[in-house]
Amino acid sequence: MSSYLDYNATTPIDSRVLMFMTEVYNNVIGNADSRTHDFGQNARQVVENARQEVASLLNVNKDEVFFTSGATESNNIAIQGLAEYGLKNNKTHIITTAIEHKSILNTFEIMKQKGFVVDIVYPESNGRILSEHVLNKVTNNTLLVSVMHVNNETGIIQPVDEIGKELKKKKILFHVDATQSCGKLVEEVRSLEYDMLSFSAHKFNGPQGVGALVLHKANYKYPPIQNVYGGGQQENSFRPGTLPVALIAGIGKTCLIAQNNYKSDHQLCAKIKNNIIEQLNNSGLKYEVNGDQRFCVDSTLNLSFNGINAEALMLAGKEYCSISNGSACTSKSYARSYVLEAMKLENDKIDSSVRLSWGRGSDCDEISVNFSKLIQKAKSLL
């Protein structure tokens, strides 16, 4: 059986989360905004319990957590929701990086069409953005800076801690896409300075279809976001629509489990990574790691196998290891990785690069056996 090594695309749902969601689906039938009967009140209690569990994981106030369908929607609300305020107050300059998820980059293009000036910061060849390159682009009319915490293709941790501290001094709004770090780099996320933070449950063993947007209050006020959808007044009108109670129960349980297990998850991920690197070093294959491993999470490895086409390896070795060569949102296009291109890697290196990612539920011994078979398959392609 193939080892699943594409956790950065989506993770297997934790059985405890699935069991709890099933209980909610079977037993909680009310609309959480129906306030005239017990069924609605019971549903609302499930939602608010989950909101508290998310808040506890992130060390934020409960009323700063808003549920969405996932990080893509959260990113859109955080960015497009500022358009009216920015245009009205002549704050029409926004900054992001070239290695962001497409839900950020495409949304910044929409903002450009609305009249905003967009600055894009490129990473160093090691995959890491320099904080000074971001901060040096700040002007008097800068509205927003958006930088991801961990890159989904390389696993490189970006200096959002440094950037956030400086932007707070300048009173410039800061958005962090924490999709790949939430539930994993728990202590690091808790210590960040930001105004808005996005994540999805399915990136750390939760259900697909639910995420959250954290809106930090300053002087008792939320960031000046306007609703980008027509609808009701759910989620303080930031995200109208009937609340998916069971999914929200799932993200709450996911956060609770992550809070209790992130240290053991980290130990497992580090063990798997060390084993993979040891096998590579003993294989005789020529390979390179893309991204500075001093700043990389233990659950991701982006590799370039010299002289081996990544597509050929993924197809030839899929019975052993399920791997990818980039973000799931762009993988169908078979285009070169825009992240590796932004790092200015040569085309032949990009074409030979694959991403491996793992996490809670991964079997270290199984991966060792299957990865050794993948190595043999790689040798056959030379």
N, C-alpha and C positions, 0 to 999 in steps of 0.2 A: 504493500500500500504506500502511496506517495506521502511524503511528509509535507504538511502545509506550511510554507515559508513565505506567506504573503500577508502577514498580519497588518502591515501598514495600509493595505487596501481595506481589509475588514477582518475582524477577529471572530472566532467562534464564540457564541453566546455562552456565558457561564450557566451551568445547569441550575444553580440556585436562583439566578435571575429569571430564567425561563419558568421555573416552578412557581415563583412568586407572581409573575405576570399571569400565568394560567389561573391561579387562585383569584386574581383580580378580575380577569375576564369572566370567570364563572360566577363570581359572587358580588361584584360591584357593578350594578347596571345603570346607575344614575348619571345624569349630566352634572359635571362638577359646578356648573353655574345655575343649576336649579335649586333655589333657596327655600322653596315652599314645602319640601318634604324630606324625610330622612334619607331616601335614596340619593338625592342630590348632595345632602350634607355628608353622607358616607363617602361619596366620590371625592368631594372637596377635601375631606380629611386625608385621603390617600395622596392627593396631589400635594397638599401642604407638608405632609410627612416627607415626601420625596424632595420637596424644595429644601427642607431643612437638611436632608442628607447630602444634597449637592453643596449647599452652603457650608456644611461642616467639612467636607473634603477640601474645599477651596479656601476655607477660613474667611468667608465673607458673610455679610448679613443676609438673612433669609429673603428680605424684600428686595435684594439686588439680583436675584436669580429669576430668569424668565425662560420658559420652555419654548422650544422651536422644533422644527422637523430635523434639524441637524446643523452642522457648522456652516454649510453653504448658505442656508437661510439666515443664520445668525450673522454671518459676514455681510450679507446684503443689507440687512436691517441696520447694522452698525455703521456701514459706510453710506449707503444711499439715504438713510434716515437723517443724515447731517446736511443734506444738500440744501434744504430750504434755509436752515440757519446760516450756513456758510455764505450763500448768495446774498442773503439779507444783510449780513454783517461784514461783507467784503473780505471774508476769509475763504479765498478761492484757490488756495495752494494745498496740495496733498502729496504725501510721500509714501512710497512703498518700495519693495525690492523685487528684483527680477526672478527670484526663486520662490515666490509665493505660490500657493495653490491657485488654480484657475478661477476659483470662486472669488478670489481677491483681485487678480489681474483683470478679469473680464468686468468686474464691477467698477474698477478704476477707469476702464475705458468708457463705461456708461457715464461716470462722473465727468470725464473729459467732454463728452457730448453735451453735458448740461452746463458747461462753461468753466470747469475747473482746470487749473494747470497741474499737471501730474509730473512728478519727478520719480524716476526709477533708479534705485541704487543697485549696483552689481556686486557680486561676492568676489572674494579673492579666489585663487585657484584651489584653495583648501576647502571651499564650500561655505566659508563663514563670512558674514557681513561685518565690516568694521563699523563700530558705533559712531566714530567721528565722521565717516562718510555720510551717514544719515543725518547727524546733528548739524553738519556744515551746510546742509541744504535748507535748513529752517530759516524762514523769513518772517517779517512782521505780519504777513497775511496767511501764514500757515495755519490750517484748520486741524489737520489730522495726519498722524503717522501710523501706518499699519505694518507690523513685522511679525512673522510667524516665530514661534518659540523653537520648534524642532522641524527641520525640513523632512518632508515625507519620503523623498527619494534617497537622500544621503544619510539621514539621521543626525545631521550636524546641528548642534545646539547654537542658536543665535544669541547675541548679547542683548537680549531684551531687558535684562536687569539694569544694565548700564544706561540703555536708551531711555527706559521708563523713568529712572531717577532724574535725568537731565530734563526730560520733557515736562515733568511735574514742576520743576523750578520755573520753566518758561510758560507754564499754564497752557500747554498745547495738548490736545486730545490724543491719547495713545490707545490703539487697538492691538490686541495680541490674539493671533490665531493659535490656540493651544491644543489643536486637534490631536497632535502626536505626542503631547506631553501630559495632558490631563490624565490623572489616575496612575501615572508612571513617575514623573518627576514631581512628586507631591509637595515636598518641602520647598523646592525651587519655585513652583507656581504660587504657593502661598506667600512667598516673600516678594513677589513682583509688584511694581508700581504700574498701574494701568487704569484706564477709564472704562474700557470694554474688553471682554474676553469671550472667545467662542470655542465650542467643542462639540463633538458627537459622541454618543454612547457606544456606538459599534466599533470604535477604535480601541476600546479597552474592555472587551468581553461583555458588552451590553447589547441591547437590541438595535437593529437598524430602524431609521425613521424618526429618531428623537435626539434632540441635543439641547443645548442651553446657550443663552447669551447673558453674561454677567454685566450689569451696568452699575459701576461704582458711583455712589453719591458723593458729592462735594458740597459742603455747606448745606446739607439736607436736600440737594437737588440732583436729579439724574442728568447725565449728559444730554445736550439739547437735541435729542432724536425725535423725529416725527414719524408717525406710522406710515409705512410704504404700501399698506394694503387697505382696501375698504373692508369693513366688517364690523364686528361687535367690539365690546370693551374688554375682552379677555386679555389676561396678562398686561394689565394696565394700559391697554390699547396698543402696546408695542407690537404685539403679535396676535391679532384677532383670529378667532376660529374656535370651534369646539375642542376642548382639551382631550387628547387621547389618554385616558386615565391609566390604562394598563401599561402603555409605553412609558408614561411618566413614572409609574411605579417601578418599571424596569430600570430607568436611568437612576432613580434614587437608590435602588438595591445595588446597582453597579457601582455607584460612588461609595456606598457603605462598605462593600467588599474590597474595593480598591484601597480605602482608608485602612482597612485591617490587614491587607495582604501585600501592599506595595513593596515592602522590604524583602519579603521572600520571593516576590516576582522578580525583583532586581537581581537577587542572587541566582535564580534560575537562568535569567537572560544572560548574565555575565558568564555563567558556566558554558552555556551553549555557544556563545561567541568565541570564547577561548578554545573550545574544542574544534570549531570550524576553522579557525585560524591555524591551529596546530596541524590539522589535516592538510590544509593548503600548503603549509611550510614543508610538510613531509612528502608532498605529492610529486614534486619535480615540475609542476606546471609553473609557467611564468604568469604572474598575476600582479595587479596593483589594486590597492584600496583607494577608492575615490572619497576624499574628505579626510580632514585631520582628525584622527581617532582620539586625540586628547579632548576633543569637544563633541564626541559622538555618544549617543545613547547606546546602551548595551543590547538593545533589541533589533538593531539594524546594521546591515553591512552591504555597501555598494561596491561591487568588484568588477574589474576589467580583466578578462582572460585574454592575454595577448595572442592574436592570431585566430581567435575563435569568435564566430558571429553569434551574438546574443540570441537572436531569433532561432538560429539552428540549435543552440544548446537548450533553450527552453522547450522546444518541441521534442528534441531527441531524448531529453532527460525528464520529461513530465511524469513518467511512471515512477520516478524516484523522488523528485522534489518539485513542488509547485512554487515557482518563482516568477518574478516579473522583471520588466526593464524600465519601470517608471510609474508615474501616478496612474491609478485606475481610471481617472476621469479622462485620460488621453491615450490609454493603452491600445484602444481599438484602431487608432490612426496609424500606428507603426511609424510615427515620425520620431526623429531623434529627440532625446530628452532635452527639453528647454532648460532644465536646471543644470545639466552637465554642460550644455552650450554656454550658459551664463557664466560658468566657472572657467570657460575658455579651454576646455579639453579638446584635443584633436579629434576629428571625426572618426578615425579608426578606433580610437579608445572608447568613444561613446558607443559605437556600433558593437563593441565587444563587452559592454557593461550590463550587469544584471543586479537586481536588488533582492536581498534575502532579509526577511523580517519574521520575528517569532515573539512568543510571550506566554502568559499563563495558559496552561493546557498543553504546551509543547512537551514532547517526550525527548529528552536529551539523548538517550540511547538510540531511539529510533532514528533521530536525525543523524546521528553519527554513522549509522549503518547506511542510510539512504544517501547521505552526502558523499560517502566514499564511492558509491556506485555512480553518482553524478560526476565525480572527478574522473572515473574511468571512461564515462561517456564523453566527457570533454576531451580527454586524450585521443579518443578515436576520431574526433573532428579535426585534429591538426593535420 
